[in-house]
């Protein structure tokens, strides 16, 4: 993904969910979507040679695809709807408790 800007990196997450390591530009949300050295590689800048070097690591070490692919699939699971819904509920619960605490401190 040699993107110049990427708000989140959904394509990278989808690829990783399928067990595919990702080589991506280190821009926008891609550093969150891709754990460099674990689920793929992040490349600074847009020099094609830098992308070629990152891709050659998979050629030089074919087992790297399987290792990173498995890690990528596990990492992608943390971006599922269940995780998003749970995190959202946690934020609302924390806000509700904070509101209750403030109300009690003003009336107590």
PyMOL commands that set and color helices and strands:
alter all, ss='L'
color gray80, all
select helices_A, chain A and resi 10-17+30-33+48-60+63-77+81-107
alter helices_A, ss='H'
color red, helices_A
select strands_A, chain A and resi 22-25+40-43
alter strands_A, ss='S'
color yellow, strands_A
deselect
rebuild
show_as cartoon
